[in-house]
Amino acid sequence: MPNVKHQKWWGWGEENVFFTWENKPAFAPLVKRAVGIDLRPRQRDTVDFATADVPGSQISDDDLQALREIVGATHTVLDDELRIVHWAGKSVTDIIKTLQNRFERVPDAVVYPGSEDEVQALVKAAVERDLVLIPFGGGSSISRSLQPRPEETRTVVSVNLGRLNQVLEIDEVSGLARIQAGVLGPDMEEQLNGRGWTLGHFPDSFNHSTLGGWAATRSSGMQSDKYGDIADIIRGMNAVRPGGVVKLRPLPSTSTGPSLREMFIGSEGRLGIITELWVQVHRIAEHREVIAYMFPTWQQGLTAMRLIHEAEVHTTFARISDARETEFSLATQKAPTSLKKTVAAKGQDALWAVMRRRGWDTSAMCIAYVCFEGAKDDVARKKKVVAGIVKKQGALTLGSGPGALYDQKKFDTPYLRDFLLEQGVIGDVSETAAPWARLTTVHKNVYEAAQSAFDELGKTGWIMSHMSHSYHSGACLYFTFAFEFTEDVDREYALVKTRIQQAFIDAGGTLSHHHGVGAEHSPWMEQDVSPEGVELMRGLFRTADPGENFNPGKVLDSPDTLFKVLGSEGSGQEQ
Amino acid sequence: MPNVKHQKWWGWGEENVFFTWENKPAFAPLVKRAVGIDLRPRQRDTVDFATADVPGSQISDDDLQALREIVGATHTVLDDELRIVHWAGKSVTDIIKTLQNRFERVPDAVVYPGSEDEVQALVKAAVERDLVLIPFGGGSSISRSLQPRPEETRTVVSVNLGRLNQVLEIDEVSGLARIQAGVLGPDMEEQLNGRGWTLGHFPDSFNHSTLGGWAATRSSGMQSDKYGDIADIIRGMNAVRPGGVVKLRPLPSTSTGPSLREMFIGSEGRLGIITELWVQVHRIAEHREVIAYMFPTWQQGLTAMRLIHEAEVHTTFARISDARETEFSLATQKAPTSLKKTVAAKGQDALWAVMRRRGWDTSAMCIAYVCFEGAKDDVARKKKVVAGIVKKQGALTLGSGPGALYDQKKFDTPYLRDFLLEQGVIGDVSETAAPWARLTTVHKNVYEAAQSAFDELGKTGWIMSHMSHSYHSGACLYFTFAFEFTEDVDREYALVKTRIQQAFIDAGGTLSHHHGVGAEHSPWMEQDVSPEGVELMRGLFRTADPGENFNPGKVLDSPDTLFKVLGSEGSGQEQ
């Protein structure tokens, strides 16, 4: 078995990591109120792979032999469990289908190339033998970027790049590193940190996603305010195509026509396979603080976030949870287990009392976290500017205690989703970006859209949101929604998800700020980039891949699984 | 005649604006030493258009009628002078050919559409009638982006967008403006400034270039450190194609697959015609200062510029001239004409004396300008950080006097080129970007490459450079070169230019940081973005424009006029 780290086959992340609610006294009551269920103790520690009913590999001996000749027998895998690990990403519907034994088209083989030359040979073989290749990073996609098309009749090969996991060189003067595409976040940071550097790119999926995956799906990390989206971070790359390797040298900026770099970023495997990248790296910041602030209302908090960016404070991140997410966040606090924590909890109670005395509606208050990095005096100066801005918007500074908590918990959320699934509850996310002037409307309309779906389904549903990723002209709004599902889960999910996505577009937001398109969001591409824009992009894919050998059906022309289940009840969108 | 501002037909900019050397005592001696000629008084105030021998329009009555029906008779122009204004950009070879009556393929008509609908009708007519359309902004291209292919036999129509010159709306909350593509820099800034806003984009061509032109050629303004390259500034756009309008809504960031926005930016008309843009606009800075510093050496200055960026000072620009350009800059100072200026000049002499006492080789010293914007205390703080950095690199702070001078002179340089042409001297520019670690080598190698060409031509030649446009990972190096030309000017120019361009690429730089590709730089595309990258881009152009109706021969597959003239003496590069 190849020496590559995989996620568990039946859910997010690693075995034996669980979300626990028993030590969080406010959590069960919130869930009861939010989605109407009584939480039960967790039953599921793991799922026996023997329960999986896996469609057999359809690979021919001849194709198998060809793959083995390219990557070696050890790195050509037909094993059922690994094929299931590679059959999909980790969207909530992927996991439900997996748990319910509703596999669609499962890859016939998984290969683990050990060099760019091997990737080149695989890509050539794909064209010669009419195979379908799907590049696989950490498998964390929640936009269905990794599934073969259900109707695919040709041999499907998942190309796991996990062996290409080295930081190859660091240009310490220019702050550039050349890194192989298959490296997982923690492995990469460890290699960089060892030499005093960091990429500064920390998406929620960080522990289980790769640099190449971030590139191919237009990822953005929680610290993008300082370190940039992945498109800013990437300065050059190698991408393997049937005709050869597209080599984009590391350049701070260039005027060489339409940007090939920006074509490969977000291409989700449709233009070829990215094998290595030149990326901007930064010296690890001398000093770092995350400060929490509490705002009396969402609107004041949102205004403060905008003004912080406008004031050119250059924070590392600035995010604010709306009232619902604030409530949720507080409900996931652990009960105090030590004297120190009891004192802290009493401090918190005292704070709430202060707020009530000030006339706050504590059910409307919103928590914000702002991260500052730099030299100590620089951090102090930035904090002061931010303190002035938030004060004018009525906020109280909570200090660095909750901020430190935020920093520790940031990658844990997806495990909660798996826990909820066992409880019969879907918890999922949808995110967008929009100009500052439209954020309030987007937020309001998405709430209404989700509620309309919940009402239609006769369910008690939950939605909450935060704003993060500030830009000159706008920001990201990130929504989490939840509801109890039934046997009719496909239709239930499709209704809620499509209503939310449509609300994004109708209010001037984009179909996704940083989760990519995959098959999940492709129904909105025409509305987002216009029909003529889709036509031009389709032309690019056709000219780049006339035989549809490279992850076909992603970004554009995807098999529809959302509107199709809705049938005539759908929102009437053109596919 | 359409109410649109044009540049003069025989050179840069406006009639009756001239470079004058008689009041600059150090200038003539420098020119003598640099290129070996004795300056004569300017003879040429203008050039009579009657001396131009203009190829006639080849448009058919039928095509002419069709154009008139779309844009109206007033806005369909066959006038010879306007056809010559639109036949080329303003590269030095364009101007030489124009002055020498060596016109190649001149557009058969110039049209001035007044709306996006008219542009749409033109684009459709181009496909139906097999016309060639070349979008025309301010006509300032120095990369041959505007010439028809010399061998073009079809009807060629230059599409001047000058009537589309309005700021249509400003979203004051999001800092976004929707602006028509044909607006000239000063006209746009006037409209924005009137409402308290600025784009902050000031390329050298600012007075004679348009927003759409900046988009189509991947422009960068001198204040890009703060305001971004044009690709950062543009957040959405309308681009007209035969099948309809690609509409990209204004978004701070998005995850919608390969970036269509970044495909149109730099597309030089090959994917369609850009009609309007959503751009980031900024409140006019409260306070602005440009401070000059003098460094003992180029290397120390370059290091300081890098450290300023690394320290996250967030300057508006930071540029440093090398020793040659510093000398040139000082040589264009006017003789003092008032007591105040005499005192200032004496102050300067005193400063030189200080430097000599410190042991500086004054022929090696390099002048830098750093621009600070913001609230007064913010500017003061930034200045202090920069003062600390430059001091460690041995620099003296010259203060804001020379800085103010720089701010005033910034758009005047191209007139110098026209003046030199009359003196028989080519003065031209070539610029690149490269990682910080490579800048010293690029600089050194370009000097050697230019010298090798001068030697080969048996000429006294001149080259000088500055660094500007800082990024995390590198910066732009901008070179100006000059030599006396003969009747063999095509070969002389080609030799010097190709040697410089090749030195860029060989040392890890790009073929251009912000002048676009056009036909001039296309021979280096394969070396810059790799042969397979070119192949992919070629596929995009073919799928977008199978009939080659939209500015064919730009960016890729351009008619070769550099290596062809060099023949076997060329650098042996693949075309």
Interface residues (C-beta under 8 A of the other chain):
Chain A: D171 V173 S174 G175 L176 T217 R218 S219 S220 D229 A231 R235 R241 G243 G244 V245 V246 K247 L248 R249 P250 L251 P252 S253 T254 S255 T256 G257 P258 S259 L260 R261 E262 M263 F264 I265 G266 S267 E268 L271 Q280 H282 R306 E310 E312 H314 G374 D378 R381 A433 A434 P435 W436 A437 R438 H469 Y471 H472 S473 G474 A475 C476 G508 G509 T510 L511 S512 H513 H514 H515 G516 V517 M525 D528 V529 S530 P531 E532 G533 E535 L536 M537 G539 L540 R542 T543 A544 V555 L556
Chain B: D171 V173 S174 G175 L176 T217 R218 S219 S220 D229 A231 R235 R241 G243 G244 V245 V246 K247 L248 R249 P250 L251 P252 S253 T254 S255 T256 G257 P258 S259 L260 R261 E262 M263 F264 I265 G266 S267 E268 L271 Q280 H282 R306 E310 E312 H314 G374 D378 R381 A433 A434 P435 W436 A437 R438 H469 Y471 H472 S473 G474 A475 C476 G508 G509 T510 L511 S512 H513 H514 H515 G516 V517 M525 D528 V529 S530 P531 E532 G533 E535 L536 M537 G539 L540 R542 T543 A544 V555 L556
